[in-house]
Amino acid sequence: MAKLFEEFNNSDLVILGVDVQEEKKIVKRYAKKEKLPFPILLDTDGSVAENYGIRSHPIHFLIDRQGKIIGKVMGARNWASIESRDLIRFLVAQK
């Protein structure tokens, strides 16, 4: 995700990490250690996860400009792959 953020930083792509029910200091330590360049939402009470029906981690949502979920990917993925980058380029190009 960090590589995608760096590559598409000047486009309409927004990457937002969501951490579910962990302490802020733990999340901050992890983000610093991993040098995560994107913001992380702290879902301290689990309400965001509940609203999106998240039952497993990791999960990735693709949300369009109107806030509609247009894709959901469950489990770990190689977002640095050519296929993933091509998908992101295609979606970002949609106006």
C-alpha positions in Angstrom: 0.0 0.0 0.0 2.9 2.3 0.7 4.2 1.8 -2.8 0.8 2.6 -4.3 0.5 5.7 -2.2 3.9 6.9 -3.4 3.2 6.1 -7.0 -0.2 7.7 -7.1 0.3 10.5 -4.6 -0.4 13.2 -7.2 -3.6 11.5 -8.5 -7.1 11.2 -7.3 -6.3 8.0 -5.4 -6.7 8.2 -1.7 -5.3 5.5 0.6 -6.5 5.4 4.2 -5.6 2.7 6.6 -8.1 1.7 9.2 -6.9 0.1 12.4 -9.6 -1.7 14.4 -9.7 -1.7 18.2 -6.0 -1.2 19.0 -4.4 1.3 21.2 -3.1 4.5 19.6 0.4 4.0 20.8 0.7 0.6 19.3 -0.6 1.8 15.9 1.7 4.9 16.0 4.7 2.6 16.8 3.8 0.3 13.9 3.2 3.1 11.4 6.6 4.7 12.3 8.5 1.4 12.1 6.9 0.5 8.8 7.3 4.1 7.5 3.6 4.2 6.4 3.1 7.4 4.4 -0.7 7.4 4.4 -3.1 8.4 7.2 -4.6 5.7 9.5 -8.0 6.0 11.0 -8.2 4.6 14.6 -11.5 2.7 14.8 -11.2 2.3 18.6 -14.8 1.1 19.2 -15.1 -1.1 16.1 -18.0 1.0 14.6 -16.3 1.5 11.3 -15.6 -2.2 10.9 -19.2 -3.0 11.9 -20.7 -0.4 9.4 -18.6 -2.0 6.6 -19.3 -5.5 7.6 -15.7 -6.3 8.2 -15.2 -9.8 9.7 -11.6 -10.6 8.6 -8.4 -8.8 8.2 -6.9 -7.5 6.0 -9.7 -6.3 3.8 -9.5 -3.6 1.1 -12.3 -1.5 -0.3 -12.3 0.5 -3.5 -14.7 3.4 -3.1 -15.7 5.8 -5.9 -16.0 9.6 -5.7 -19.6 9.3 -4.6 -18.7 7.1 -1.7 -20.1 3.9 -3.3 -18.1 0.7 -2.8 -17.1 -0.5 -6.2 -14.8 -3.3 -5.1 -13.8 -5.4 -2.1 -10.7 -7.6 -1.7 -10.4 -9.9 1.2 -7.0 -11.1 2.4 -3.5 -10.1 1.7 -2.7 -8.9 -1.9 0.4 -7.7 -3.8 -0.7 -4.2 -4.5 2.7 -3.5 -6.1 2.0 -6.0 -8.9 1.5 -4.8 -12.5 -2.1 -6.1 -12.4 -2.9 -4.1 -9.3 -1.2 -0.9 -10.7 -3.1 -1.3 -14.0 -6.4 -1.6 -12.1 -5.7 1.5 -10.0 -4.6 3.5 -13.1 -7.9 2.4 -14.8 -10.0 3.4 -11.8 -8.3 6.7 -11.3 -8.8 7.6 -15.0 -12.6 7.2 -14.6 -14.2 10.6 -14.1 
